[in-house]
Amino acid sequence: MRRIWLTRIREAKEMSRAEAAKRSRLSKAFYDQIENGTRNPSVHTAQRIALAIGFDWTLFFTPNECESQTKKEQRDEVHAG
């Protein structure tokens, strides 16, 4: 499931995915997978991303139902795009 909360925090800091990856010392591809929700970060990686962007790293491991993208929203994006 896509990490909408992470996208919102990153965008609020006016940071691109490439910049977030660079500051986190991750490849852009790996960072993209984490933000898209196809990969889960280790604690160490979560801490690096959080430090680079500026938020509490434990957000990666906290259930956040209101920020999760539902399957219907995902289908709507596919059909709209």
HELIX and SHEET records of a PDB file:
HELIX    1   1 ILE A    4  ALA A   12  1                                   9    
HELIX    2   2 ARG A   17  SER A   24  1                                   8    
HELIX    3   3 LYS A   28  ASN A   36  1                                   9    
HELIX    4   4 VAL A   43  ILE A   53  1                                  11    
HELIX    5   5 TRP A   57  PHE A   61  5                                   5    
HELIX    6   6 GLU A   65  GLU A   67  5                                   3    
HELIX    7   7 LYS A   71  ALA A   80  1                                  10    
END                                                                             
